[in-house]
């Protein structure tokens, strides 16, 4: 059995990986700088107060990035194939977001996994919902 098969075979249905992070002002500023996304919703409190969010929110993809960490923590070398996302609630500075990925299907012919992916805030509210496909190589 190859190393990649050993890693893949060690993964079971319902296995979970989690990662938690408190979102900071510095995270939002750094993310805006790296991506070039300076949408006022994320970087301008005065402008963001005038929206239905009533204040600044973190970039949705910043929270989605936490899912990547959960996948990288799976056994073996993980290749991220696809991801669906639904942004349910806003994330604000000071929120602690926990990303959870759970194996819901194994595709043995390709060493691929389908995972349920969610991010929830410190109150247990889901802020992001989706599914990911990864391949163990």
Beta strands, then each sheet from edge to edge (+ up, - down):
strand 1: 16-22
strand 2: 78-87
strand 3: 96-107
strand 4: 112-120
strand 5: 126-136
sheet 1: 1+ 3- 4+ 5- 2+
end
